[in-house]
Amino acid sequence: MIIQVPLPVPLPIPLRAAPGIGLAVFLAVLASSPATTARAQDASPWQHSGHSAVRLLAGSRSGSVLLGGLAMQLEPGWKTYWRSPGDSGVPPRFDFSKSDNVEAVTVLWPAPTKFDDGAGGHSLGYHNQIVLPLRIVAKNSDKPVTLRADINYAVCEKICIPVDANAELAFASVASTEDSALFAALDTVPKPASIGDPNPLTIRDVKREGQATVLVDVVAPDTREVSLFVEGPTPDWGLPIPHLLEHSPPGIKRFAFELDGLPPGAKPDGAALKLTLVGGDRSYEFNINLE
């Protein structure tokens, strides 16, 4: 039996540490663009290493809750990871503890792409370019806010390279030139949903088959390629990526995954699972308790 639970507000990251053309040519063209000068106060300088670059973006400031972003550029053929990397990979880590007048930061994650990890499995993440929206809560809405980020992530092609970067940006603009990019990034973040919602793309049912298997029934347009991802209640749950079954009931795409990769001593009964459903330009996030 599946008991649905209310969708929680995403937990903020505490301010202490928490879990073609080449890039150089691209950045040189970007730096010479007339728009770069206009955007200087709303974006930090690109911090780049071999195959990637990152910078912070500031949205318009109004009140104590601010919208920002972490933008990343990747060289063609290179990728980086989602908060749950799949069968292999390293999720990004952020530390905002050196910021001024910042109470907490919540990282919002756009829907990931599934790709071969080169070892017979699949990883989840991003390629080309991505903006992770940041929801920033100021300690005092009347005082200046400066966001400082220590960023640790990995970029991979055939091999993976760890990257450490630091970025700093003051939030000062009443009307930021980065607002459109930040709102576009927000549109790529999976929307909260409930089992059985009457969306064209939705999860109709979740059930257990025996003790070790979970079946997820998805409704989607026939022509749409659909992916499903599952996360446990804590990052040390290593649940496998659900796979689409060859034979599904009429009108249903049935996914299955095994209850493997649990931390020592953990039990699946009653576990809070997060299911992310991605199809085309739509994506939804479902929170359930597994019984």
FIZA-485608 format. One line per 4 residues: number of its first residue (from 1); their letters; for each residue x, y, z of N, C-alpha, C. Coordinates in Angstrom, 3 decimals. Example, Ala and Ser with C-alpha at 12.3 -4.5 7.8 and 13.67 -1.06 7.14 Angstrom:
BEGIN
1> as> 13.190:-5.690:7.800:12.300:-4.500:7.800:13.200:-3.300:7.800 ~ 12.850:-2.250:7.080:13.670:-1.060:7.140:12.900:0.030:7.870
***
This chain:
BEGIN
1> miiq> 0.852:-1.197:0.000:0.000:0.000:0.000:0.878:1.234:0.000 ~ 0.519:2.241:-0.795:1.275:3.479:-0.867:0.496:4.575:-0.171 ~ 1.097:5.195:0.798:0.476:6.328:1.494:1.131:7.595:1.003 ~ 0.336:8.459:0.395:0.888:9.706:-0.122:1.041:10.717:1.003
5> vplp> 2.100:11.469:0.961:2.352:12.458:2.001:2.415:13.824:1.367 ~ 2.135:14.893:2.124:2.217:16.248:1.574:3.620:16.526:1.066 ~ 3.679:17.309:0.001:4.971:17.664:-0.575:5.673:18.659:0.329 ~ 6.882:18.352:0.781:7.561:19.281:1.680:8.198:20.420:0.920
9> vplp> 8.375:21.539:1.608:9.167:22.624:1.047:10.614:22.165:0.990 ~ 11.323:22.404:-0.171:12.713:21.946:-0.250:13.536:22.490:0.909 ~ 14.344:21.635:1.501:15.151:22.052:2.637:16.303:22.923:2.174 ~ 16.527:24.058:2.819:17.666:24.892:2.451:18.976:24.246:2.847
13> iplr> 20.014:24.595:2.105:21.348:24.147:2.467:21.862:25.031:3.590 ~ 22.266:24.463:4.722:22.826:25.297:5.782:24.040:26.048:5.259 ~ 24.368:27.135:5.895:25.476:27.939:5.409:26.813:27.269:5.636 ~ 26.859:26.240:6.454:28.075:25.439:6.529:28.067:24.455:5.367
17> aapg> 29.225:23.845:5.092:29.376:23.011:3.907:28.297:21.949:3.842 ~ 27.779:21.671:2.637:26.766:20.667:2.399:27.107:19.928:1.076 ~ 26.338:18.714:1.692:26.554:17.944:0.493:26.043:18.633:-0.838 ~ 32.859:21.043:-31.770:32.438:22.419:-31.664:33.585:23.308:-31.404
21> igla> 33.217:24.414:-30.699:34.244:25.335:-30.270:34.569:25.010:-28.842 ~ 35.776:25.202:-28.472:36.212:24.923:-27.127:35.675:25.944:-26.158 ~ 35.742:25.611:-24.888:35.222:26.495:-23.855:35.973:27.817:-23.826 ~ 37.291:27.790:-24.025:38.075:29.023:-23.980:37.619:29.991:-25.067
25> vfla> 37.362:29.452:-26.281:36.901:30.305:-27.373:35.516:30.854:-27.055 ~ 34.649:29.995:-26.534:33.305:30.436:-26.182:33.336:31.579:-25.176 ~ 34.146:31.431:-24.132:34.225:32.467:-23.104:34.834:33.749:-23.644 ~ 35.791:33.624:-24.579:36.381:34.823:-25.170:35.336:35.596:-25.959
29> vlas> 34.484:34.871:-26.710:33.412:35.524:-27.455:32.425:36.162:-26.498 ~ 32.091:35.433:-25.427:31.157:35.963:-24.439:31.694:37.237:-23.796 ~ 32.986:37.224:-23.470:33.573:38.381:-22.803:33.599:39.603:-23.703 ~ 33.669:39.402:-25.028:33.739:40.542:-25.948:32.370:41.060:-26.338
33> spat> 31.297:40.384:-25.896:29.950:40.792:-26.253:29.565:42.075:-25.538 ~ 28.871:43.006:-26.229:28.426:44.250:-25.575:27.524:43.981:-24.389 ~ 26.791:42.843:-24.400:25.880:42.557:-23.282:26.624:42.260:-22.004 ~ 27.917:41.882:-22.124:28.679:41.517:-20.940:28.801:42.681:-19.973
37> tara> 29.041:43.887:-20.502:29.171:45.065:-19.652:27.880:45.343:-18.906 ~ 26.760:45.238:-19.624:25.476:45.509:-18.999:25.162:44.495:-17.916 ~ 25.676:43.265:-18.067:25.361:42.212:-17.119:26.372:42.114:-15.982 ~ 27.409:42.925:-15.996:28.513:42.747:-15.055:28.048:42.758:-13.609
41> qdas> 27.113:43.656:-13.258:26.699:43.755:-11.862:25.740:42.648:-11.465 ~ 25.198:41.902:-12.431:24.227:40.859:-12.153:24.795:39.455:-12.306 ~ 26.068:39.331:-12.673:26.705:38.023:-12.824:28.168:38.146:-12.425 ~ 28.662:37.161:-11.709:30.076:37.153:-11.343:30.915:36.741:-12.549
45> pwqh> 32.211:37.003:-12.545:33.068:36.555:-13.650:33.052:35.028:-13.754 ~ 33.216:34.532:-14.967:33.326:33.085:-15.158:34.575:32.567:-14.465 ~ 34.397:31.500:-13.702:35.519:30.784:-13.108:35.656:29.473:-13.867 ~ 36.736:29.318:-14.633:36.796:28.144:-15.489:38.068:27.352:-15.287
49> sghs> 37.910:26.047:-15.528:39.021:25.116:-15.524:38.844:24.251:-16.756 ~ 39.889:23.700:-17.245:39.940:22.908:-18.457:38.698:22.738:-19.298 ~ 37.653:22.150:-18.746:36.519:21.732:-19.561:35.176:22.307:-19.107 ~ 35.184:23.240:-18.174:33.926:23.806:-17.692:34.172:25.192:-17.117
53> avrl> 33.070:25.894:-16.878:33.137:27.208:-16.245:31.868:27.424:-15.444 ~ 31.960:28.151:-14.325:30.800:28.440:-13.488:30.805:29.917:-13.097 ~ 29.622:30.432:-12.824:29.485:31.778:-12.275:28.147:31.893:-11.566 ~ 28.005:32.912:-10.726:26.758:33.181:-10.021:25.949:34.225:-10.770
57> lags> 24.626:34.117:-10.676:23.703:35.086:-11.266:22.828:35.669:-10.160 ~ 22.532:36.946:-10.265:21.677:37.620:-9.280:20.400:38.083:-9.954 ~ 19.271:37.750:-9.369:17.998:38.254:-9.848:17.652:39.581:-9.193 ~ 16.517:40.136:-9.578:16.067:41.388:-8.986:15.850:41.206:-7.493
61> rsgs> 16.215:42.216:-6.729:16.083:42.108:-5.280:14.800:42.773:-4.805 ~ 14.032:42.029:-4.002:12.814:42.563:-3.412:12.514:41.769:-2.149 ~ 12.640:42.395:-1.001:12.356:41.723:0.253:13.482:40.810:0.690 ~ 13.147:39.838:1.559:14.177:39.003:2.179:14.441:37.700:1.424
65> vllg> 13.584:37.329:0.466:13.785:36.111:-0.314:14.212:36.506:-1.723 ~ 15.403:36.066:-2.105:15.999:36.476:-3.375:16.135:35.275:-4.294 ~ 16.091:35.535:-5.590:16.323:34.505:-6.592:17.691:34.724:-7.225 ~ 18.502:33.669:-7.183:19.805:33.701:-7.832:19.986:32.455:-8.669
69> glam> 21.202:32.243:-9.129:21.458:31.058:-9.931:22.935:30.746:-9.993 ~ 23.229:29.486:-10.257:24.594:29.058:-10.525:24.613:28.535:-11.958 ~ 25.299:29.276:-12.833:25.361:28.924:-14.251:26.620:28.118:-14.524 ~ 26.488:27.117:-15.382:27.623:26.264:-15.723:27.671:26.049:-17.230
73> qlep> 28.863:26.165:-17.793:29.114:25.847:-19.192:30.041:24.647:-19.257 ~ 29.736:23.719:-20.162:30.553:22.517:-20.330:30.996:22.406:-21.787 ~ 32.232:21.976:-21.981:32.710:21.749:-23.336:31.901:20.634:-23.994 ~ 31.792:20.646:-25.328:31.081:19.568:-26.019:31.633:18.196:-25.624
77> gwkt> 30.717:17.266:-25.327:31.108:15.916:-24.956:31.331:15.709:-23.475 ~ 31.352:16.789:-22.698:31.558:16.688:-21.253:30.232:16.864:-20.528 ~ 30.147:16.294:-19.337:28.911:16.355:-18.562:29.244:16.492:-17.083 ~ 28.230:16.882:-16.323:28.339:16.913:-14.869:27.075:16.305:-14.291
81> ywrs> 26.953:16.239:-12.957:25.963:15.359:-12.340:24.840:16.101:-11.626 ~ 23.714:15.397:-11.547:22.527:15.814:-10.790:22.777:15.552:-9.312 ~ 21.829:15.935:-8.459:21.979:15.720:-7.010:22.074:14.238:-6.675 ~ 21.447:13.378:-7.506:21.570:11.930:-7.397:22.188:11.445:-8.699
85> pgds> 23.451:10.998:-8.704:24.165:10.808:-9.964:23.840:9.543:-10.727 ~ 23.029:8.639:-10.170:22.717:7.410:-10.882:23.664:6.285:-10.511 ~ 23.984:5.441:-11.492:24.818:4.273:-11.223:26.259:4.639:-10.898 ~ 26.708:5.793:-11.336:28.065:6.251:-11.017:28.097:7.767:-11.128
89> gvpp> 29.105:8.364:-10.502:29.230:9.818:-10.571:29.304:10.462:-9.200 ~ 29.526:11.768:-9.211:29.708:12.533:-7.976:28.773:13.736:-8.014 ~ 27.820:13.848:-7.074:26.941:15.016:-7.076:27.688:16.276:-6.659 ~ 27.288:17.437:-7.181:27.921:18.690:-6.774:27.700:18.968:-5.286
93> rfdf> 28.637:19.702:-4.706:28.521:20.131:-3.312:28.750:21.640:-3.253 ~ 27.997:22.310:-2.377:28.063:23.762:-2.281:28.236:24.186:-0.824 ~ 29.012:25.242:-0.627:29.202:25.819:0.698:29.019:27.326:0.566 ~ 27.985:27.850:1.227:27.685:29.281:1.174:27.998:29.980:2.495
97> sksd> 28.795:29.349:3.347:28.987:29.837:4.711:29.739:31.162:4.793 ~ 30.437:31.552:3.733:31.196:32.812:3.758:30.375:33.995:3.256 ~ 29.098:33.783:2.994:28.233:34.846:2.480:27.942:35.885:3.557 ~ 27.560:37.080:3.126:27.170:38.166:4.037:25.656:38.335:4.017
101> nvea> 25.061:38.404:5.215:23.629:38.653:5.376:22.780:37.596:4.673 ~ 23.202:36.338:4.758:22.445:35.236:4.148:22.116:34.213:5.231 ~ 20.823:33.936:5.399:20.363:32.965:6.385:20.467:31.549:5.854 ~ 20.022:31.318:4.614:20.025:29.970:4.027:19.904:30.068:2.521
105> vtvl> 20.340:29.018:1.855:20.255:28.923:0.395:19.673:27.564:0.035 ~ 18.665:27.550:-0.827:18.095:26.320:-1.351:18.460:26.191:-2.822 ~ 19.086:25.081:-3.183:19.410:24.804:-4.578:18.226:24.072:-5.206 ~ 17.732:24.589:-6.331:16.641:23.962:-7.072:17.236:23.295:-8.315
109> wpap> 16.881:22.033:-8.537:17.559:21.215:-9.545:16.697:21.018:-10.778 ~ 17.119:21.510:-11.944:16.419:21.177:-13.185:16.391:19.665:-13.418 ~ 15.399:19.205:-14.166:15.304:17.778:-14.481:16.561:17.324:-15.216 ~ 17.121:16.173:-14.819:18.367:15.719:-15.429:18.133:14.919:-16.710
113> tkfd> 19.234:14.626:-17.386:19.258:13.735:-18.543:19.946:12.438:-18.144 ~ 19.490:11.321:-18.715:20.128:10.028:-18.469:21.107:9.731:-19.598 ~ 22.332:9.313:-19.243:23.317:8.991:-20.275:24.163:7.805:-19.834 ~ 24.769:7.130:-20.801:25.643:5.985:-20.512:26.814:6.431:-19.659
117> dgag> 27.159:5.615:-18.659:28.295:5.981:-17.816:29.598:5.313:-18.263 ~ 29.547:4.563:-19.361:30.756:3.929:-19.875:31.118:2.641:-19.183 ~ 30.316:2.217:-18.204:30.618:0.991:-17.461:29.420:0.046:-17.437 ~ 28.519:0.214:-18.404:27.351:-0.642:-18.486:26.138:-0.120:-17.751
121> ghsl> 26.267:1.024:-17.079:25.148:1.617:-16.362:24.781:2.976:-16.929 ~ 24.032:3.737:-16.155:23.612:5.076:-16.571:23.855:6.074:-15.444 ~ 24.234:7.278:-15.840:24.380:8.385:-14.906:23.330:9.441:-15.212 ~ 23.082:10.312:-14.239:22.089:11.368:-14.375:22.779:12.714:-14.212
125> gyhn> 22.511:13.629:-15.143:23.169:14.921:-15.029:22.866:15.840:-16.187 ~ 23.845:16.669:-16.510:23.654:17.756:-17.452:24.834:17.837:-18.421 ~ 24.572:18.412:-19.590:25.640:18.678:-20.550:25.398:20.053:-21.175 ~ 26.374:20.530:-21.909:26.323:21.834:-22.594:26.257:22.990:-21.594
129> qivl> 25.076:23.382:-21.178:24.953:24.482:-20.226:23.731:24.269:-19.353 ~ 23.809:24.768:-18.138:22.735:24.590:-17.168:22.765:25.745:-16.175 ~ 21.595:26.128:-15.676:21.488:27.090:-14.582:20.724:26.424:-13.453 ~ 21.349:26.316:-12.270:20.675:25.830:-11.072:20.104:27.040:-10.335
133> plri> 18.790:27.202:-10.269:18.231:28.326:-9.511:18.559:28.204:-8.029 ~ 18.742:29.355:-7.388:19.041:29.417:-5.963:17.988:30.282:-5.281 ~ 17.352:29.752:-4.240:16.439:30.546:-3.413:17.207:30.969:-2.173 ~ 17.403:32.269:-2.018:18.285:32.819:-0.991:17.450:33.618:0.007
137> vakn> 17.627:33.312:1.278:16.911:34.027:2.335:17.897:34.938:3.053 ~ 17.614:36.227:3.038:18.472:37.193:3.712:18.156:37.244:5.205 ~ 19.167:37.481:6.000:18.943:37.658:7.437:18.204:38.956:7.703 ~ 18.567:39.999:6.976:17.958:41.326:7.146:17.669:41.888:5.768
141> sdkp> 16.376:42.069:5.444:15.999:42.523:4.103:16.445:43.944:3.806 ~ 16.828:44.702:4.835:17.231:46.097:4.632:18.731:46.269:4.421 ~ 19.481:45.164:4.525:20.933:45.262:4.403:21.415:44.581:3.124 ~ 22.621:44.952:2.646:23.162:44.334:1.425:23.362:42.834:1.599
145> vtlr> 23.240:42.117:0.487:23.471:40.673:0.449:24.619:40.383:-0.512 ~ 25.598:39.644:-0.027:26.672:39.161:-0.895:26.742:37.647:-0.768 ~ 26.570:36.970:-1.894:26.623:35.510:-1.910:28.026:35.063:-2.296 ~ 28.608:34.202:-1.456:29.915:33.599:-1.756:29.730:32.085:-1.760
149> adin> 30.215:31.450:-2.805:30.011:30.008:-2.971:31.330:29.296:-3.200 ~ 31.558:28.258:-2.409:32.609:27.281:-2.706:31.906:26.109:-3.373 ~ 32.334:25.768:-4.583:31.631:24.812:-5.428:32.568:23.652:-5.743 ~ 32.119:22.443:-5.444:32.886:21.234:-5.747:32.032:20.345:-6.640
153> yavc> 32.544:20.015:-7.808:31.782:19.188:-8.738:32.758:18.392:-9.605 ~ 32.217:17.498:-10.410:33.039:16.696:-11.309:32.531:16.873:-12.728 ~ 33.453:16.908:-13.691:33.102:16.903:-15.107:33.697:15.642:-15.725 ~ 32.929:15.032:-16.617:33.339:13.733:-17.153:33.163:13.681:-18.665
157> ekic> 34.097:13.067:-19.320:33.965:12.632:-20.701:34.202:11.126:-20.659 ~ 35.422:10.678:-21.010:35.782:9.280:-20.794:36.389:9.096:-19.412 ~ 36.908:10.156:-18.858:37.402:10.167:-17.494:36.706:11.295:-16.751 ~ 36.748:11.249:-15.421:36.135:12.286:-14.598:37.219:13.119:-13.920
161> ipvd> 36.988:14.425:-13.884:37.946:15.360:-13.303:37.240:16.155:-12.204 ~ 37.748:16.139:-10.975:37.150:16.967:-9.925:37.509:18.435:-10.126 ~ 36.565:19.309:-9.789:36.756:20.751:-9.965:36.367:21.454:-8.673 ~ 37.202:22.385:-8.238:36.893:23.290:-7.131:36.846:24.702:-7.672
165> anae> 35.787:25.434:-7.356:35.649:26.811:-7.832:35.087:27.671:-6.717 ~ 35.356:28.960:-6.799:34.851:29.945:-5.836:34.252:31.104:-6.606 ~ 33.110:31.596:-6.153:32.457:32.714:-6.825:31.831:33.623:-5.787 ~ 31.729:34.901:-6.131:31.177:35.914:-5.224:30.354:36.899:-6.023
169> lafa> 29.196:37.299:-5.469:28.325:38.230:-6.180:27.445:38.968:-5.187 ~ 27.367:40.304:-5.342:26.479:41.142:-4.541:25.120:41.243:-5.223 ~ 24.053:41.174:-4.434:22.692:41.317:-4.954:22.259:42.761:-4.712 ~ 22.272:43.540:-5.787:22.016:44.962:-5.625:20.968:45.504:-6.582
173> svas> 20.690:44.801:-7.679:19.840:45.359:-8.734:18.366:45.338:-8.358 ~ 17.702:46.451:-8.596:16.251:46.496:-8.454:15.607:45.730:-9.600 ~ 16.184:45.837:-10.804:15.707:45.091:-11.974:16.920:44.454:-12.641 ~ 17.090:43.157:-12.440:18.282:42.461:-12.931:18.142:42.069:-14.391
177> teds> 19.257:42.146:-15.118:19.277:41.694:-16.514:19.272:40.175:-16.618 ~ 19.433:39.471:-15.479:19.453:38.006:-15.494:18.095:37.392:-15.156 ~ 17.077:38.225:-14.932:15.778:37.691:-14.529:15.219:36.689:-15.525 ~ 15.310:36.993:-16.822:14.722:36.093:-17.816:15.422:34.738:-17.810
181> alfa> 16.745:34.726:-17.669:17.481:33.460:-17.618:17.115:32.666:-16.367 ~ 16.930:33.354:-15.245:16.596:32.668:-14.002:15.181:32.096:-14.033 ~ 14.230:32.841:-14.590:12.872:32.317:-14.670:12.784:31.174:-15.676 ~ 13.577:31.242:-16.749:13.627:30.115:-17.687:14.179:28.876:-16.996
185> aldt> 15.184:29.060:-16.135:15.741:27.926:-15.395:14.716:27.354:-14.424 ~ 13.935:28.218:-13.786:12.889:27.737:-12.872:11.878:26.854:-13.604 ~ 11.610:27.164:-14.869:10.658:26.372:-15.643:11.147:24.949:-15.889 ~ 12.457:24.716:-15.768:13.004:23.376:-16.003:13.076:22.545:-14.725
189> vpkp> 12.714:23.131:-13.588:12.701:22.413:-12.315:11.398:21.614:-12.222 ~ 11.439:20.318:-11.890:10.203:19.526:-11.802:9.180:20.153:-10.866 ~ 7.917:20.139:-11.293:6.833:20.729:-10.519:6.283:19.709:-9.513 ~ 5.901:20.146:-8.320:5.282:19.227:-7.351:3.994:18.638:-7.910
193> asig> 3.785:17.360:-7.685:2.587:16.688:-8.193:2.179:15.593:-7.217 ~ 0.967:15.076:-7.416:0.429:14.008:-6.584:0.065:12.813:-7.455 ~ 0.156:11.628:-6.894:-0.213:10.423:-7.618:-1.654:10.552:-8.112 ~ -1.845:10.277:-9.408:-3.185:10.324:-9.985:-3.618:11.683:-10.487
197> dpnp> -2.758:12.707:-10.417:-3.108:14.014:-10.968:-3.511:13.872:-12.436 ~ -4.498:14.656:-12.892:-4.979:14.523:-14.270:-4.122:15.267:-15.288 ~ -2.808:15.209:-15.145:-1.914:15.804:-16.140:-1.720:14.820:-17.292 ~ -1.370:15.312:-18.493:-1.070:14.395:-19.593:0.083:13.447:-19.255
201> ltir> 1.008:13.913:-18.428:2.123:13.102:-17.946:1.995:12.998:-16.437 ~ 1.784:11.787:-15.925:1.568:11.644:-14.491:1.849:10.207:-14.056 ~ 1.979:10.007:-12.765:2.060:8.673:-12.176:0.669:8.280:-11.699 ~ 0.183:7.150:-12.191:-1.155:6.688:-11.815:-1.120:5.856:-10.537
205> dvkr> -0.062:5.033:-10.380:-0.067:4.118:-9.241:1.363:3.687:-8.932 ~ 1.611:3.405:-7.662:2.879:2.834:-7.197:2.536:1.670:-6.284 ~ 3.144:0.521:-6.527:2.845:-0.644:-5.691:4.070:-1.545:-5.602 ~ 4.075:-2.365:-4.581:5.150:-3.340:-4.407:4.763:-4.677:-4.985
209> egqa> 5.752:-5.334:-5.547:5.581:-6.693:-6.027:6.527:-7.563:-5.218 ~ 5.971:-8.309:-4.294:6.809:-9.032:-3.364:7.489:-8.055:-2.414 ~ 8.621:-8.463:-1.876:9.343:-7.626:-0.915:10.409:-6.749:-1.557 ~ 10.854:-7.111:-2.771:12.063:-6.479:-3.299:11.839:-5.574:-4.495
213> tvlv> 10.634:-5.571:-5.076:10.410:-4.835:-6.323:9.307:-3.803:-6.145 ~ 9.502:-2.637:-6.761:8.481:-1.583:-6.788:8.094:-1.344:-8.242 ~ 6.789:-1.301:-8.505:6.257:-1.020:-9.837:5.618:0.364:-9.840 ~ 5.903:1.136:-10.875:5.368:2.491:-11.008:4.667:2.591:-12.356
217> dvva> 3.359:2.877:-12.348:2.577:3.004:-13.571:2.466:4.469:-13.972 ~ 2.915:4.759:-15.175:2.977:6.125:-15.691:2.024:6.272:-16.868 ~ 1.309:7.384:-16.907:0.491:7.740:-18.059:1.217:8.848:-18.809 ~ 1.396:8.650:-20.128:2.118:9.630:-20.936:1.658:9.518:-22.374
221> pdtr> 1.749:10.599:-23.150:1.464:10.505:-24.588:2.330:9.428:-25.227 ~ 1.754:8.660:-26.144:2.445:7.503:-26.723:3.772:7.863:-27.365 ~ 3.862:9.049:-27.945:5.066:9.421:-28.689:6.154:10.021:-27.806 ~ 5.876:10.198:-26.544:6.829:10.891:-25.672:7.774:9.897:-24.998
225> evsl> 9.063:10.185:-25.092:10.042:9.389:-24.352:10.000:9.809:-22.892 ~ 9.899:8.847:-22.005:9.697:9.132:-20.588:10.814:8.496:-19.778 ~ 11.285:9.226:-18.769:12.275:8.709:-17.831:11.728:8.861:-16.419 ~ 12.111:7.928:-15.556:11.700:7.970:-14.159:12.932:7.757:-13.290
229> fveg> 13.065:8.574:-12.245:14.184:8.478:-11.318:13.635:8.393:-9.895 ~ 14.358:7.698:-9.028:13.896:7.519:-7.649:15.038:7.838:-6.689 ~ 14.688:8.491:-5.581:15.652:8.810:-4.519:15.078:8.361:-3.188 ~ 15.964:7.949:-2.295:15.570:7.563:-0.963:15.491:8.759:-0.033
233> ptpd> 15.194:8.513:1.241:15.027:9.620:2.197:16.317:10.353:2.527 ~ 17.486:9.719:2.327:18.772:10.363:2.579:19.717:10.047:1.420 ~ 20.757:10.873:1.209:21.646:10.675:0.060:22.377:9.341:0.054 ~ 22.490:8.663:1.218:23.219:7.395:1.229:22.367:6.213:0.759
237> wglp> 21.125:6.471:0.379:20.329:5.446:-0.287:20.735:5.423:-1.760 ~ 21.190:4.265:-2.239:21.630:4.155:-3.629:20.658:3.339:-4.463 ~ 19.405:3.742:-4.523:18.404:3.000:-5.284:18.728:3.038:-6.776 ~ 18.480:1.943:-7.502:18.788:1.908:-8.930:17.824:2.761:-9.748
241> iphl> 18.229:3.106:-10.957:17.360:3.851:-11.871:16.240:2.924:-12.349 ~ 14.980:3.313:-12.198:13.879:2.461:-12.680:13.998:2.204:-14.187 ~ 13.620:0.992:-14.607:13.667:0.646:-16.022:12.260:0.383:-16.533 ~ 12.035:0.722:-17.803:10.737:0.532:-18.425:10.560:-0.938:-18.804
245> lehs> 9.454:-1.540:-18.359:9.195:-2.937:-18.676:8.717:-3.071:-20.118 ~ 9.101:-4.163:-20.744:8.737:-4.382:-22.149:7.243:-4.574:-22.314 ~ 6.621:-5.250:-21.378:5.183:-5.499:-21.450:4.491:-4.749:-20.315 ~ 3.646:-3.788:-20.686:2.913:-2.981:-19.714:1.426:-3.064:-20.013
249> ppgi> 0.581:-2.761:-19.046:-0.860:-2.734:-19.305:-1.203:-1.703:-20.382 ~ -2.330:-1.865:-21.079:-2.733:-0.907:-22.119:-2.792:0.520:-21.580 ~ -2.200:1.446:-22.324:-2.229:2.856:-21.940:-1.280:3.227:-20.825 ~ -0.436:2.295:-20.401:0.457:2.515:-19.264:1.899:2.253:-19.674
253> krfa> 2.804:3.056:-19.171:4.232:2.748:-19.219:4.617:2.310:-17.801 ~ 4.929:1.032:-17.659:5.223:0.504:-16.322:6.730:0.430:-16.111 ~ 7.179:1.089:-15.036:8.579:1.071:-14.642:8.734:0.172:-13.421 ~ 9.929:-0.376:-13.257:10.218:-1.217:-12.094:11.613:-0.895:-11.580
257> feld> 11.786:-1.006:-10.271:13.124:-0.929:-9.678:13.166:-1.821:-8.446 ~ 14.374:-2.279:-8.139:14.574:-3.141:-6.991:14.932:-2.300:-5.766 ~ 14.573:-2.791:-4.620:14.907:-2.105:-3.366:16.314:-2.511:-2.934 ~ 17.276:-2.105:-3.779:18.691:-2.364:-3.528:19.390:-1.068:-3.140
261> glpp> 20.588:-1.206:-2.611:21.402:-0.037:-2.310:21.001:0.708:-1.059 ~ 20.268:0.058:-0.153:19.893:0.716:1.098:21.083:0.754:2.048 ~ 21.173:1.774:2.883:22.242:1.818:3.882:22.110:0.650:4.860 ~ 23.188:0.229:5.505:23.116:-0.878:6.473:22.073:-0.599:7.554
265> gakp> 21.211:-1.562:7.758:20.191:-1.440:8.799:18.922:-0.742:8.378 ~ 18.896:-0.115:7.184:17.704:0.611:6.738:16.646:-0.357:6.229 ~ 15.396:-0.029:6.469:14.267:-0.829:6.014:13.445:-0.032:5.006 ~ 12.960:-0.666:3.929:12.155:0.065:2.948:10.746:0.381:3.437
269> dgaa> 10.227:-0.401:4.377:8.859:-0.184:4.839:8.716:1.200:5.455 ~ 7.779:1.974:4.892:7.538:3.322:5.398:8.515:4.367:4.919 ~ 9.467:3.990:4.050:10.491:4.940:3.604:9.880:6.043:2.752 ~ 10.375:7.268:2.939:9.950:8.407:2.125:10.769:8.417:0.836
273> lklt> 10.106:8.199:-0.283:10.770:8.174:-1.585:10.359:9.389:-2.410 ~ 11.288:9.856:-3.224:11.010:10.945:-4.161:11.119:10.384:-5.572 ~ 10.051:10.516:-6.358:10.016:10.053:-7.737:10.007:11.262:-8.665 ~ 10.938:11.303:-9.606:11.005:12.391:-10.583:10.664:11.825:-11.954
277> lvgg> 9.611:12.362:-12.563:9.106:11.899:-13.848:9.399:12.960:-14.899 ~ 10.074:12.550:-15.985:10.507:13.485:-17.018:10.027:12.978:-18.372 ~ 9.350:13.845:-19.119:8.915:13.500:-20.467:8.855:14.745:-21.329 ~ 9.711:14.811:-22.352:9.744:16.002:-23.189:10.134:17.223:-22.380
281> drsy> 9.348:18.283:-22.500:9.651:19.511:-21.760:8.880:19.595:-20.446 ~ 8.286:18.485:-20.003:7.542:18.461:-18.744:8.248:17.566:-17.735 ~ 8.185:17.953:-16.488:8.752:17.106:-15.436:8.021:17.390:-14.132 ~ 7.855:16.315:-13.341:7.098:16.415:-12.091:7.811:15.626:-11.001
285> efni> 7.562:16.037:-9.771:8.187:15.405:-8.603:7.092:14.931:-7.654 ~ 7.175:13.652:-7.264:6.168:13.032:-6.401:6.858:12.538:-5.136 ~ 6.260:12.800:-3.988:6.771:12.305:-2.717:5.783:11.308:-2.136 ~ 6.268:10.108:-1.804:5.402:9.069:-1.266:6.075:8.397:-0.079
289> nle> 5.279:7.700:0.705:5.786:6.775:1.711:5.512:5.360:1.233 ~ 6.517:4.523:1.248:6.393:3.157:0.751:5.980:2.235:1.883 ~ 4.889:1.519:1.704:4.390:0.599:2.740:4.404:-0.829:2.223
***
